Amino acid sequence: MKYKICIFIITCLLSANVFAQNGFRCSTPEMNRIELENNPEARARRAALQEFIDHYTETAQDKNDIYIIPVVFHVVHNYGSENISYDQVADAVRILNEDYRKMNPDTSFIIDEFKSLATDARVEFRLAALDPSGNCTNGVTRTVSPLTLNGGEQVKDVAPGWPRASYLNIWVVRSIGGGVAGYSYYPGTVQDGRDGIVIMHTYIGSVGTGQDKHTLTHEVGHWLNLAHPWGSTNDPEVASNCDMDDGIADTPNTIGHASCNLYAVTCGSLDNVQNYMEYSFCSRMFTHEQGEMMRTVLNSSVSDRDNLSTEANLIATGTLNPDEAAICLGNAEFSYDVSHGCEGLSVQFTDMTFGTDSITSYNWTFEGGTPAVSHERHPQVVYQSAGYYDVELEVVNPAGNDISTKTGLIRVYPSSAGNSLPVVDGFESTEFPDGQNPADDYYFITPGVNGFSRTSEVAYEGGYSMSIDLKNEVENVKNAFVIPAAKCDSTDFPLQVNFDVAYAQSDENSIDILKVFVSNDCGENWLIRYYKSGNTLATTDDYYPSGTFTPTIDEWHTESFEIYESWFGDAGSVRLKFEAESKGGNALYIDNINITSLTTVSQNHNANFNVYPTSFKDRLILQSDIHSEVVLSIYDVCGRMLVSSTVDLNKTQNIAGYIPGDHTGMVIIKIKTPTNVAIFRAIAVD
């Protein structure tokens, strides 16, 4: 039997039901075009493989051999649900073996017309027990990186593949650019180090986060040189697909399917809709000649597939006799559901030890916690007293022990700790951030590569602001900073929060997001109070496709929101969290965070200023006991600037004329002198 191989980078598919419902398409045809146009070596390797396939004849001995493939899963995670368990990985390998050996109970649902074509491909998969250096492994590596949020080829740089002559490499990520579930490469297309499969964690196994059993089976089929049944495109259900083919004689010509019509006839014969290489969500089988293709490829030296199942390699990877594999020393690691909160904070700890599937004992030590020690795998601990506390986990098995210690991990505060109102935070302290006193305790949440930082390069006022480079951050990563608490009681509400922001888009499609959250329990839980993105967040109409946005004084906006007693009346204190989600924009800056009691502001009184009446039409009086030049800024309730002007202030002055005549509703009035800032509110009526 001669086969024609399709020269394109293999894609992958969302699970077929997702594909069908949402119309996702993979970008790999374009990837393939670029790869092959720019890489003559890849074209030569693919041609050599075709030559081998054309002349290879399976012997009777070959047909009875079982091809064993050592596998390593590289789990790239950012401490999220994508950090899947060993049990989930093992379940995925179990499903692969059932599918490739025709042991899946689902085969009973193959329609009669194709039951005789369903094959045992005689290919098995075993998790590696030895790494390339001969060290003990359980076949799973774990790498912490924000790249998991936009997985693709770049994850192979942070989690390097093991030699493809010895292992099938599978990279597990949280999500993949373009919305796809996973992708693979045909043998010969790419060099060692890139060869393998990238796939979302939800398509691994059927336990834990696994939601689809057979997508990995589909991807491994691509890795073993199988195309989609309709040919070398990623677009099923197109009439012109009848003019193409996958090069496999016993897979009927078809337009391809993204749904499960078992008796579809699209190109003159009954379609094999239940094939694992289809986009349907009812896959059950490989055909005999698909099995022959995969075994043929495992006898070719192209991309070193022929070395995988040799006895020498099975010995070197510890997969010849998996029951004899040694127990590996574990790498102690753990996560927690919350790390900041008020006295009485309850924390759930979760063991995340990796590198072994055998732990005989867990020894936890919780400074300041109750209990102070625990031998449970996933203990819950209560912290009754304020302080900064260490946590330690020791794991033990027959191979030895390992310890992980996180210093100052848990931060517990008195509920009323914080700075007195009004709070004016311009990041100007020479000891920023202090971190030793709850009243000065900034902290940063930086899962990305950049995160927020204090900068002296840009400021609206003073010498500093908080900035983040969103252009060079991993897409979809959420970085944040939390400012010290502000003390308050029920008599202070409502509170008003004002802050200055500057941000530019890279182009019209960049939609970075800024959110501000409020907490009344010392940072244990958060309520969103502010959200802007893209052009609504931008403070300039100019795009910055290259270089870093550095705002002028006119490219800042003042934003505002309120906090009401009905939410936080008995809080004792409130904290603010500023969170930026990267979506391809440019730099973002925050300055001059102010938290003020509107109980005071509503009286329209400040040490040097007074504004009245609270409701106005043509007359809004700004009264002052000084005669000086001030900056008068007026905003609507959403924080959009209506006017900003330098005013030579007299003792009594009507400022209604500065407000657009058609504007109604609340306005926020900000008066800045060289030494003072006053904020008022009033309501413009018809």
C-alpha positions as CSV (number, residue, x, y, z in Angstrom):
1,M,0.0,0.0,0.0
2,K,1.3,3.4,-0.9
3,Y,0.4,6.5,1.0
4,K,0.6,10.2,0.2
5,I,1.5,12.4,3.1
6,C,0.2,15.9,3.6
7,I,2.9,18.5,3.9
8,F,1.5,20.9,6.5
9,I,2.0,21.6,10.1
10,I,-0.7,19.8,11.9
11,T,-3.3,21.6,13.8
12,C,-5.6,20.8,16.1
13,L,-9.0,21.1,16.8
14,L,-11.1,22.1,19.6
15,S,-13.1,19.1,20.7
16,A,-15.5,18.6,17.9
17,N,-18.6,19.7,19.7
18,V,-16.9,23.0,20.7
19,F,-15.7,23.4,17.1
20,A,-19.2,22.8,15.8
21,Q,-20.9,25.1,18.2
22,N,-18.5,28.0,18.1
23,G,-16.9,27.8,14.6
24,F,-13.3,27.8,15.7
25,R,-10.6,27.4,13.1
26,C,-6.9,26.6,13.8
27,S,-4.2,28.8,12.3
28,T,-1.9,26.0,11.3
29,P,-2.4,26.1,7.6
30,E,-0.7,29.6,7.7
31,M,1.9,28.2,10.2
32,N,2.6,25.4,7.7
33,R,3.0,27.7,4.8
34,I,5.5,29.8,6.7
35,E,7.4,26.8,8.0
36,L,7.7,25.1,4.7
37,E,8.4,28.2,2.6
38,N,11.2,29.3,5.0
39,N,12.6,25.9,5.6
40,P,13.9,23.8,2.7
41,E,15.2,21.2,5.1
42,A,11.7,20.5,6.3
43,R,10.5,20.0,2.7
44,A,13.5,17.6,2.2
45,R,12.7,15.6,5.3
46,R,9.0,15.3,4.4
47,A,10.0,14.1,0.9
48,A,12.4,11.5,2.5
49,L,9.6,10.2,4.7
50,Q,7.3,9.9,1.6
51,E,10.0,8.0,-0.2
52,F,10.3,5.6,2.8
53,I,6.6,5.1,3.0
54,D,6.3,4.4,-0.7
55,H,8.8,1.5,-0.4
56,Y,8.1,0.2,3.1
57,T,6.4,-3.2,3.3
58,E,5.3,-4.5,6.7
59,T,6.6,-8.0,7.5
60,A,4.6,-10.5,9.3
61,Q,6.8,-10.0,12.3
62,D,6.2,-6.2,12.1
63,K,2.5,-6.8,12.1
64,N,2.7,-8.7,15.4
65,D,5.1,-6.3,17.2
66,I,3.8,-3.9,19.8
67,Y,5.4,-0.5,19.4
68,I,6.0,1.1,22.9
69,I,6.4,4.8,23.0
70,P,7.9,6.5,26.1
71,V,6.0,9.7,27.0
72,V,6.8,12.8,29.0
73,F,4.2,15.5,29.9
74,H,5.6,19.0,30.5
75,V,3.0,20.8,32.6
76,V,3.5,24.5,32.2
77,H,1.5,26.3,34.9
78,N,1.0,29.5,36.8
79,Y,-0.4,27.8,39.9
80,G,-3.8,27.5,38.4
81,S,-6.1,24.6,37.5
82,E,-3.7,23.9,34.5
83,N,-1.3,22.4,37.1
84,I,-3.0,19.0,36.6
85,S,-2.4,16.1,38.9
86,Y,-0.3,13.0,38.2
87,D,-3.5,11.0,38.3
88,Q,-5.0,13.1,35.4
89,V,-1.9,12.5,33.4
90,A,-2.0,8.8,34.1
91,D,-5.6,8.7,33.1
92,A,-4.8,10.3,29.8
93,V,-2.2,7.6,29.1
94,R,-4.8,4.9,30.0
95,I,-7.2,6.4,27.4
96,L,-4.5,6.6,24.7
97,N,-3.7,2.9,25.2
98,E,-7.4,1.9,25.1
99,D,-7.9,3.9,21.9
100,Y,-4.8,2.7,20.1
101,R,-5.2,-0.9,21.2
102,K,-8.9,-1.0,20.4
103,M,-9.8,-1.7,24.1
104,N,-12.0,1.3,24.5
105,P,-15.5,0.1,25.6
106,D,-16.9,2.8,23.2
107,T,-15.9,0.5,20.3
108,S,-19.2,-1.3,20.8
109,F,-20.9,1.8,19.4
110,I,-19.1,1.6,16.1
111,I,-21.8,1.2,13.4
112,D,-21.9,-2.1,11.7
113,E,-20.7,-0.8,8.4
114,F,-17.3,0.0,9.9
115,K,-16.8,-2.5,12.7
116,S,-14.6,-4.8,10.5
117,L,-12.3,-1.8,9.6
118,A,-11.7,-0.9,13.3
119,T,-8.1,-1.8,14.1
120,D,-5.8,-2.5,17.0
121,A,-2.9,-0.2,16.0
122,R,-0.6,-2.1,18.2
123,V,0.9,1.1,19.6
124,E,1.2,1.6,23.4
125,F,2.3,4.5,25.5
126,R,4.2,4.5,28.8
127,L,5.2,7.3,31.1
128,A,9.0,7.7,31.2
129,A,10.6,6.4,34.4
130,L,14.1,7.8,33.6
131,D,14.9,11.3,32.3
132,P,17.6,12.0,29.6
133,S,20.3,12.0,32.3
134,G,19.2,8.7,33.7
135,N,17.5,10.3,36.8
136,C,14.3,8.9,38.3
137,T,11.1,10.6,36.9
138,N,7.4,9.8,37.0
139,G,7.1,11.1,33.4
140,V,5.8,14.6,34.4
141,T,7.8,17.8,34.6
142,R,6.4,21.0,36.0
143,T,7.4,24.6,35.0
144,V,6.0,27.8,36.4
145,S,5.5,30.4,33.7
146,P,2.8,32.9,32.7
147,L,3.3,31.7,29.1
148,T,0.8,28.9,30.0
149,L,-1.9,31.6,29.6
150,N,-1.1,32.0,25.9
151,G,0.5,28.7,25.1
152,G,2.3,27.9,21.9
153,E,5.8,27.4,20.6
154,Q,7.2,29.7,23.3
155,V,6.4,27.3,26.1
156,K,9.0,24.9,24.6
157,D,11.7,27.5,25.5
158,V,10.7,27.6,29.2
159,A,10.1,23.9,29.4
160,P,12.6,22.3,27.0
161,G,11.6,19.1,25.3
162,W,13.4,15.9,25.9
163,P,15.2,14.2,23.0
164,R,12.5,13.1,20.5
165,A,14.5,10.0,19.6
166,S,13.6,8.8,23.1
167,Y,10.4,10.4,24.1
168,L,7.1,11.8,22.8
169,N,6.9,15.3,24.3
170,I,3.5,16.7,25.3
171,W,3.3,20.2,26.6
172,V,0.2,21.0,28.8
173,V,-0.9,24.6,29.1
174,R,-3.9,26.6,30.3
175,S,-4.9,28.1,26.9
176,I,-3.5,28.4,23.4
177,G,-3.5,31.5,21.2
178,G,-6.4,31.5,18.7
179,G,-8.7,29.5,20.9
180,V,-7.6,26.1,19.8
181,A,-7.4,23.0,22.0
182,G,-4.0,21.7,20.8
183,Y,-1.7,21.1,17.9
184,S,0.9,18.6,16.8
185,Y,3.6,18.3,14.1
186,Y,4.0,15.7,11.5
187,P,7.4,13.8,11.5
188,G,9.9,15.8,9.6
189,T,8.3,19.2,9.8
190,V,10.4,20.6,12.7
191,Q,13.7,20.1,14.5
192,D,14.3,18.3,17.7
193,G,13.2,20.4,20.7
194,R,10.0,21.6,18.9
195,D,8.7,18.2,18.0
196,G,5.7,17.1,19.9
197,I,2.2,18.2,21.0
198,V,0.9,21.3,22.8
199,I,-2.5,20.9,24.3
200,M,-4.8,22.5,26.8
201,H,-5.2,20.9,30.3
202,T,-8.9,20.4,29.8
203,Y,-8.2,17.9,27.0
204,I,-6.0,15.6,29.1
205,G,-7.8,12.6,30.5
206,S,-11.2,12.3,31.9
207,V,-10.6,13.1,35.6
208,G,-9.6,16.4,37.3
209,T,-10.0,19.2,34.7
210,G,-10.2,16.7,31.8
211,Q,-13.3,17.2,29.7
212,D,-12.6,15.4,26.4
213,K,-11.3,11.9,26.2
214,H,-10.1,11.6,22.6
215,T,-8.6,15.0,21.6
216,L,-5.1,13.8,22.7
217,T,-5.7,10.6,20.7
218,H,-6.3,12.8,17.7
219,E,-3.2,14.8,18.2
220,V,-1.0,11.8,18.7
221,G,-2.4,10.5,15.4
222,H,-1.1,13.7,13.7
223,W,2.3,13.1,15.4
224,L,2.3,9.7,13.8
225,N,1.6,11.1,10.3
226,L,-2.2,10.8,10.1
227,A,-4.1,13.6,8.3
228,H,-7.8,14.5,8.7
229,P,-9.9,12.1,6.7
230,W,-10.9,14.8,4.2
231,G,-7.3,15.9,3.6
232,S,-4.8,18.6,4.5
233,T,-7.1,21.4,5.6
234,N,-8.6,22.4,8.9
235,D,-12.0,23.2,7.4
236,P,-14.5,20.3,7.5
237,E,-17.9,20.4,5.8
238,V,-16.6,22.1,2.7
239,A,-17.9,20.6,-0.6
240,S,-14.5,21.0,-2.3
241,N,-13.0,18.6,0.2
242,C,-14.3,15.7,-1.9
243,D,-11.5,16.6,-4.3
244,M,-8.9,15.9,-1.6
245,D,-7.9,12.8,0.3
246,D,-5.8,11.8,3.4
247,G,-3.8,9.2,1.4
248,I,-5.3,6.3,3.4
249,A,-7.2,3.9,1.2
250,D,-9.7,2.6,3.7
251,T,-10.9,5.9,5.0
252,P,-13.7,6.9,2.7
253,N,-13.5,10.2,0.9
254,T,-15.4,12.8,2.8
255,I,-16.0,16.5,3.3
256,G,-15.4,16.0,7.0
257,H,-17.7,16.5,10.0
258,A,-18.0,18.7,13.0
259,S,-21.1,16.9,14.2
260,C,-22.1,13.3,14.6
261,N,-24.3,12.2,11.7
262,L,-23.2,8.6,11.6
263,Y,-24.8,7.8,8.3
264,A,-23.6,10.8,6.4
265,V,-22.8,10.3,2.7
266,T,-21.0,13.4,1.4
267,C,-18.6,12.2,-1.4
268,G,-20.6,9.3,-2.9
269,S,-20.0,6.8,-0.1
270,L,-20.7,6.3,3.6
271,D,-18.4,8.5,5.7
272,N,-16.3,7.2,8.6
273,V,-17.6,9.9,11.0
274,Q,-16.4,7.9,14.1
275,N,-12.8,8.0,13.1
276,Y,-10.4,9.5,15.7
277,M,-9.0,11.9,13.1
278,E,-12.4,13.4,12.4
279,Y,-13.7,16.6,14.0
280,S,-16.9,14.9,15.2
281,F,-17.5,14.3,18.9
282,C,-18.2,10.6,18.5
283,S,-14.8,9.2,17.6
284,R,-14.3,5.5,18.3
285,M,-11.8,4.0,15.9
286,F,-8.7,3.9,13.6
287,T,-8.9,1.9,10.4
288,H,-6.5,-0.9,9.5
289,E,-4.5,1.2,7.0
290,Q,-4.3,4.1,9.5
291,G,-2.7,1.6,11.8
292,E,-0.3,0.6,9.1
293,M,0.7,4.2,8.4
294,M,1.5,4.8,12.1
295,R,3.6,1.6,12.4
296,T,5.4,2.5,9.1
297,V,6.4,5.9,10.5
298,L,7.7,4.2,13.6
299,N,10.1,2.3,11.4
300,S,11.4,5.5,9.7
301,S,14.5,7.5,10.8
302,V,12.8,10.8,9.9
303,S,12.5,12.7,13.2
304,D,14.0,9.6,14.9
305,R,10.6,7.8,15.2
306,D,12.3,4.5,14.6
307,N,14.4,4.6,17.8
308,L,11.5,5.1,20.2
309,S,10.4,1.5,20.7
310,T,13.9,-0.1,20.5
311,E,14.8,-2.2,23.5
312,A,17.8,0.0,24.2
313,N,15.6,3.1,24.4
314,L,13.0,1.4,26.5
315,I,15.8,0.5,29.0
316,A,17.2,4.0,28.8
317,T,13.8,5.6,29.6
318,G,12.8,3.0,32.2
319,T,9.8,1.8,30.3
320,L,10.8,-1.7,29.4
321,N,9.5,-3.1,32.7
322,P,7.4,-0.3,34.2
323,D,6.6,-2.5,37.3
324,E,10.2,-2.4,38.2
325,A,10.5,1.5,38.1
326,A,12.1,3.0,41.1
327,I,10.2,5.3,43.5
328,C,11.4,8.9,42.8
329,L,12.2,11.6,45.4
330,G,9.4,14.1,45.5
331,N,9.8,17.9,45.1
332,A,7.8,19.5,47.9
333,E,5.4,22.2,46.7
334,F,2.1,23.6,47.8
335,S,-0.5,26.2,47.1
336,Y,-3.1,28.1,49.2
337,D,-6.4,29.7,48.6
338,V,-5.6,33.0,50.3
339,S,-2.6,34.6,51.8
340,H,-3.9,38.0,53.2
341,G,-6.7,38.6,55.6
342,C,-8.0,39.9,59.0
343,E,-7.5,38.1,62.3
344,G,-9.3,34.8,62.3
345,L,-8.2,34.2,58.7
346,S,-8.8,30.6,57.5
347,V,-6.4,29.2,54.8
348,Q,-6.8,26.0,52.8
349,F,-3.4,24.6,51.9
350,T,-3.1,22.1,49.0
351,D,-0.2,19.7,48.4
352,M,1.3,20.1,45.0
353,T,4.4,17.9,45.4
354,F,5.7,16.7,42.0
355,G,8.3,14.4,40.6
356,T,6.8,11.3,42.2
357,D,3.5,9.5,42.7
358,S,4.5,8.1,46.0
359,I,4.5,10.1,49.3
360,T,4.4,8.3,52.6
361,S,4.1,11.3,55.0
362,Y,3.4,15.0,55.0
363,N,4.9,17.2,57.7
364,W,3.5,20.7,57.8
365,T,4.6,23.5,60.1
366,F,2.4,26.7,60.4
367,E,4.0,29.6,62.3
368,G,1.2,31.4,64.1
369,G,-1.4,29.0,62.9
370,T,-3.9,26.6,64.4
371,P,-2.9,23.8,64.1
372,A,0.8,24.6,64.4
373,V,1.7,21.2,62.7
374,S,-0.3,18.8,60.5
375,H,0.3,15.5,58.8
376,E,-2.7,15.8,56.5
377,R,-2.2,16.1,52.8
378,H,-4.4,19.2,52.4
379,P,-4.8,20.9,55.8
380,Q,-6.9,23.9,56.7
381,V,-5.3,26.4,59.2
382,V,-6.7,29.3,61.1
383,Y,-4.6,32.4,62.0
384,Q,-6.1,34.3,65.0
385,S,-3.4,36.9,65.6
386,A,-2.0,39.6,63.4
387,G,1.5,39.0,62.0
388,Y,3.5,37.8,59.0
389,Y,4.0,34.0,59.1
390,D,6.2,31.3,57.5
391,V,4.8,28.0,56.2
392,E,6.9,24.8,55.7
393,L,6.1,21.5,54.0
394,E,8.3,18.4,54.3
395,V,7.4,15.3,52.1
396,V,8.9,11.9,52.8
397,N,9.0,8.6,50.8
398,P,11.4,5.7,50.6
399,A,13.7,7.8,48.3
400,G,14.2,10.5,51.0
401,N,12.7,13.8,51.9
402,D,12.3,17.3,50.5
403,I,11.3,20.6,52.1
404,S,9.6,23.7,50.8
405,T,9.5,26.9,53.0
406,K,7.7,30.1,52.1
407,T,8.8,33.0,54.3
408,G,6.3,35.6,55.4
409,L,3.7,33.9,53.2
410,I,0.6,34.5,55.4
411,R,-0.1,38.2,56.3
412,V,-2.8,38.7,59.0
413,Y,-4.0,42.2,59.9
414,P,-6.1,43.8,62.6
415,S,-9.4,44.7,60.9
416,S,-9.1,48.3,61.9
417,A,-5.4,48.8,60.9
418,G,-4.6,51.4,58.3
419,N,-4.2,55.0,57.5
420,S,-6.7,57.6,58.7
421,L,-9.0,59.4,56.2
422,P,-8.5,61.2,53.9
423,V,-5.8,59.0,52.3
424,V,-3.6,60.6,49.7
425,D,-1.3,58.1,48.1
426,G,1.1,59.3,45.4
427,F,3.9,56.7,46.0
428,E,6.2,59.4,47.2
429,S,7.5,57.8,50.4
430,T,11.3,57.5,50.5
431,E,10.8,54.1,52.2
432,F,8.4,52.7,49.6
433,P,7.2,50.0,50.0
434,D,7.6,49.7,53.8
435,G,5.8,46.3,54.2
436,Q,6.6,46.1,57.9
437,N,3.7,48.0,59.2
438,P,0.1,47.2,58.3
439,A,-0.6,50.9,57.8
440,D,2.1,51.0,55.1
441,D,1.8,47.5,53.7
442,Y,1.8,47.6,49.9
443,Y,2.0,44.2,48.2
444,F,2.2,43.1,44.6
445,I,0.6,40.2,42.8
446,T,2.9,39.5,39.9
447,P,2.1,36.3,38.0
448,G,3.5,37.8,34.8
449,V,7.0,38.7,33.6
450,N,6.7,42.4,34.3
451,G,4.2,43.4,37.0
452,F,3.6,46.8,38.5
453,S,6.5,48.8,39.8
454,R,7.1,52.3,41.2
455,T,8.7,54.5,38.6
456,S,10.4,57.9,38.8
457,E,10.2,58.4,35.0
458,V,6.6,59.4,34.8
459,A,4.3,61.2,37.3
460,Y,1.2,63.3,37.2
461,E,2.2,65.0,40.4
462,G,5.3,64.7,42.5
463,G,8.2,62.4,41.5
464,Y,6.7,58.9,41.3
465,S,3.8,56.9,39.9
466,M,2.9,53.2,39.6
467,S,3.5,51.8,36.1
468,I,3.2,48.5,34.1
469,D,4.5,47.7,30.7
470,L,1.6,45.8,29.2
471,K,3.1,45.7,25.7
472,N,5.8,43.3,26.8
473,E,3.6,41.3,29.2
474,V,2.2,37.8,28.3
475,E,-1.3,38.2,26.9
476,N,-4.1,37.6,29.4
477,V,-1.9,37.8,32.5
478,K,-3.4,39.8,35.4
479,N,-0.9,41.7,37.5
480,A,-2.0,43.8,40.5
481,F,-0.9,45.9,43.4
482,V,-2.7,46.5,46.7
483,I,-2.3,49.7,48.6
484,P,-2.3,50.0,52.4
485,A,-5.7,50.0,54.2
486,A,-7.7,53.1,55.0
487,K,-9.4,53.1,58.4
488,C,-13.1,53.9,58.4
489,D,-16.3,53.3,60.3
490,S,-20.0,53.6,59.5
491,T,-20.0,57.4,60.0
492,D,-17.4,57.8,57.1
493,F,-19.5,56.3,54.4
494,P,-20.0,56.8,51.5
495,L,-16.3,57.0,50.6
496,Q,-15.1,58.5,47.3
497,V,-12.0,57.1,45.5
498,N,-10.2,59.2,42.9
499,F,-7.0,58.3,41.1
500,D,-5.1,59.6,38.0
501,V,-4.5,57.2,35.1
502,A,-2.6,57.4,31.8
503,Y,-2.7,54.7,29.2
504,A,-2.3,54.4,25.4
505,Q,-3.3,51.6,23.0
506,S,-0.8,50.1,20.6
507,D,-3.6,50.0,17.9
508,E,-7.3,49.9,17.7
509,N,-7.4,46.2,18.6
510,S,-5.5,46.4,21.8
511,I,-7.9,46.1,24.7
512,D,-5.9,46.1,27.9
513,I,-8.2,46.1,31.0
514,L,-7.9,48.0,34.3
515,K,-10.0,46.9,37.2
516,V,-10.1,48.3,40.8
517,F,-11.4,46.1,43.6
518,V,-12.3,46.9,47.2
519,S,-11.9,44.6,50.2
520,N,-13.4,45.0,53.6
521,D,-11.7,41.9,55.1
522,C,-8.0,42.8,54.8
523,G,-7.7,41.5,51.2
524,E,-9.2,38.0,51.7
525,N,-12.1,38.8,49.4
526,W,-12.6,41.5,46.7
527,L,-15.5,43.4,45.1
528,I,-15.0,45.0,41.7
529,R,-15.8,48.7,41.6
530,Y,-14.2,50.0,38.5
531,Y,-13.6,48.5,35.0
532,K,-12.3,50.1,31.8
533,S,-10.6,48.6,28.7
534,G,-9.3,49.5,25.3
535,N,-10.4,52.9,24.0
536,T,-12.5,53.7,27.0
537,L,-9.4,53.3,29.2
538,A,-7.1,55.2,26.8
539,T,-6.3,58.7,27.9
540,T,-4.9,59.7,24.5
541,D,-6.3,59.3,20.9
542,D,-2.8,58.5,19.6
543,Y,-1.7,54.9,19.1
544,Y,1.8,53.7,20.1
545,P,2.6,50.6,18.0
546,S,6.3,50.9,18.9
547,G,8.2,52.4,21.8
548,T,6.8,53.1,25.3
549,F,4.0,55.6,25.9
550,T,5.2,58.5,28.1
551,P,2.2,60.7,28.8
552,T,2.2,64.5,28.8
553,I,0.4,66.3,31.6
554,D,-2.7,66.5,29.3
555,E,-2.7,62.8,28.7
556,W,-3.9,61.9,32.3
557,H,-7.5,61.4,33.4
558,T,-8.9,61.4,36.9
559,E,-11.2,58.4,37.6
560,S,-13.7,58.2,40.4
561,F,-16.0,55.8,42.1
562,E,-17.8,55.5,45.5
563,I,-18.0,52.9,48.3
564,Y,-21.2,52.7,50.1
565,E,-22.1,51.8,53.7
566,S,-24.5,49.1,52.6
567,W,-21.4,47.1,51.5
568,F,-18.8,47.9,54.0
569,G,-20.4,49.8,56.9
570,D,-18.8,47.7,59.7
571,A,-15.5,47.1,57.9
572,G,-13.1,48.9,60.2
573,S,-10.9,49.4,57.1
574,V,-10.9,49.1,53.3
575,R,-8.2,48.2,50.9
576,L,-7.9,48.8,47.1
577,K,-6.5,46.5,44.5
578,F,-5.5,47.8,41.1
579,E,-5.4,45.0,38.5
580,A,-4.2,45.3,34.9
581,E,-4.8,42.6,32.3
582,S,-2.5,42.6,29.3
583,K,-4.2,42.5,25.9
584,G,-1.6,44.0,23.5
585,G,-1.6,47.7,24.5
586,N,1.1,49.9,25.9
587,A,2.3,51.3,29.2
588,L,-0.2,52.2,31.9
589,Y,0.4,54.6,34.8
590,I,-1.5,55.3,38.1
591,D,-0.9,58.2,40.4
592,N,-2.5,60.2,43.2
593,I,-4.9,57.6,44.8
594,N,-7.2,59.5,47.1
595,I,-9.8,58.0,49.5
596,T,-12.1,60.6,51.0
597,S,-15.2,60.5,53.2
598,L,-18.1,62.0,51.2
599,T,-19.7,62.8,54.6
600,T,-17.1,65.6,54.7
601,V,-17.0,66.3,51.0
602,S,-20.8,66.7,50.8
603,Q,-20.6,69.6,53.2
604,N,-18.6,71.3,50.4
605,H,-16.0,72.5,52.8
606,N,-12.2,72.4,52.7
607,A,-9.6,74.3,54.7
608,N,-9.3,76.9,51.9
609,F,-12.3,76.3,49.7
610,N,-16.0,76.0,49.6
611,V,-18.3,75.1,46.7
612,Y,-22.1,75.7,46.7
613,P,-24.9,75.0,46.0
614,T,-25.0,71.2,45.8
615,S,-27.5,71.4,42.9
616,F,-27.0,74.1,40.3
617,K,-27.8,75.3,36.8
618,D,-26.2,78.6,35.9
619,R,-24.5,79.4,39.2
620,L,-21.9,77.3,41.0
621,I,-19.8,79.3,43.4
622,L,-16.2,78.5,44.3
623,Q,-15.4,80.4,47.5
624,S,-11.8,80.7,48.7
625,D,-10.0,82.4,51.5
626,I,-6.9,82.7,49.3
627,H,-6.1,84.6,46.1
628,S,-3.9,82.4,43.9
629,E,-3.6,80.4,40.7
630,V,-5.1,76.9,40.9
631,V,-5.7,74.0,38.5
632,L,-9.5,73.5,38.2
633,S,-10.5,70.0,36.9
634,I,-14.1,68.9,36.5
635,Y,-15.2,65.3,35.7
636,D,-18.4,63.5,35.2
637,V,-19.5,60.6,37.4
638,C,-17.6,58.1,35.2
639,G,-14.4,60.0,35.6
640,R,-14.3,61.5,32.1
641,M,-12.7,64.9,32.2
642,L,-15.1,67.8,31.2
643,V,-12.6,70.6,31.7
644,S,-9.1,71.3,33.0
645,S,-8.0,74.8,33.3
646,T,-5.7,77.1,35.2
647,V,-7.8,79.6,37.1
648,D,-6.7,82.9,38.8
649,L,-8.9,82.3,41.8
650,N,-10.6,85.2,43.5
651,K,-12.4,85.0,46.8
652,T,-15.8,84.3,45.2
653,Q,-16.1,83.0,41.6
654,N,-18.8,81.4,39.5
655,I,-17.4,78.3,37.9
656,A,-20.6,77.0,36.2
657,G,-19.4,78.5,32.9
658,Y,-16.5,76.0,32.8
659,I,-19.0,73.1,32.6
660,P,-20.5,72.2,29.1
661,G,-24.0,73.7,29.0
662,D,-25.7,70.4,28.0
663,H,-24.2,68.4,30.8
664,T,-26.5,67.2,33.6
665,G,-25.9,65.0,36.6
666,M,-23.1,64.7,39.1
667,V,-19.8,66.5,38.6
668,I,-16.6,66.0,40.5
669,I,-14.6,69.2,41.1
670,K,-10.9,69.0,41.8
671,I,-9.0,72.0,42.9
672,K,-5.2,71.8,43.0
673,T,-2.8,74.3,44.6
674,P,0.9,73.7,45.0
675,T,0.3,72.4,48.5
676,N,-3.2,71.1,48.6
677,V,-5.9,69.2,46.7
678,A,-9.6,69.7,47.4
679,I,-12.4,67.5,45.9
680,F,-16.1,68.4,45.8
681,R,-19.2,67.1,44.1
682,A,-22.3,68.8,42.9
683,I,-25.3,68.1,40.6
684,A,-26.0,69.9,37.4
685,V,-29.7,70.2,36.7
686,D,-31.7,71.2,33.6
